[in-house]
Amino acid sequence: MTVRVGFLGAGLIATFHSKMLKGSGEDVAWAGVHDPDPDRAKAFAAVSGATVCATEDEVLDSCDAVYVCTWTSEHPRLVSAAVQRGRPVFCEKPLAVDLAAAEALTAEVVASGVVNQCGLVLRRSPAFNLAKALREDPAAGRTMAVVFRDDQYIPTQGQYASTWRGDRTKAGAGTLIEHSIHDIDMLEHVVGPVAEISARSANHHGLDGIEDVMTASLAFADGALGTLTSVWHDVLSRPSLRRVEIFCGSRWIAIEDDWFGPVTWQDPGGPATTVSGETLLAACAERGIATPNPDGDFIRAVRDGTPAHPDVTVALRAHRIVDAAYRSAASGGTPVSV
């Protein structure tokens, strides 16, 4: 079965997913694409082979499944339009500009029963999933602490050039919801459930409602503690970069870069082991860790009528923690239970 895929939005992230689809090896055909910027839609079509559509309805009517890759405030409306047609839908993160809208979107999608997936693609990262396996290994001992740093130049410039990320009505807020919702999801995926969060935010670029620094202190349900620092700066030679350190009773684990590593770990009395690229993939295979293409996952779920992962319910959990962080920051750092 050839799955005809449509795109609502034709920017950088839509192009990323289109390339991932091409690399997935799945039987996919590009259907329609629509973007408020006609030139951007034409550029996307020229590379992908999609057909430029004058309206969103044309895209939805011409496809078997659709990617929603617009600015955040449009996600609920467009996901709803897809759901009403029974179309499987891949919604980029975040789901919506705030928790209430994310809850409403999730409820509608779940009630519809359509195949759905969200853009928390780091769930398929070889680096993060190897770190998760190393942490869960009984030989590692009890998880004690995690230190997570995520920095990126502010995406209103450079290769991202998304001025909408400086508009709170379209983005909701700044670096935490728009970028580091990935990090919140990874903290729970790799370390475990967050029970409480305390946060502080700052705004150095002067964009209304768009924080460019967020620091958070997290208490995990199992007693581990963690910190997250998310910052948008102006060093254009540093696109999205992540570093994570996990301290267990008998193991230290570090991640540099968020997909192919390197990942390093060290146990008592032994040298550090570092893997990256092909050696990282081999270490994953040795442990039975699947490293699939997330967009290929979506197409297989559409074709087979099976659940996709991560879905909107996973994204909603991340939204709840993000919302707690913003509430904490608004109160000057008061801890908020999740």
Buried (B, 14 or more C-beta within 10 A) or exposed (E): EEBBBBBBBBBBBBBBBBEBBBEBEBEBEBBBBBBEEEEBBBBBBEEBEBBBBEEBEBBBBBBBBBBBBBBBBBBBBBBBBBBEBEBBBBBBBBBBBBBEBBBBBBEBBBEBEBBBBBBBBBBBBBBBBBBBBBBEBEEBBEBEBBBBBBBBBBBBBBEBEBEBBBBBEBBBBBBBBBBBBBBBBBBBBBBBEBBBBBBBBBEEBEBEEBBBBBBBBBBBEEEBBBBBBBBBBEEEEEEBBBBBBBBBEBBBBBBBBBBBBBBBBBBEEEEEEBBBEEBBBEBBEEEEBEBEBBBBBBBBBBBEEEEBBBBBEBBBBBBBBBBBBBBBBEEEBEBBEB
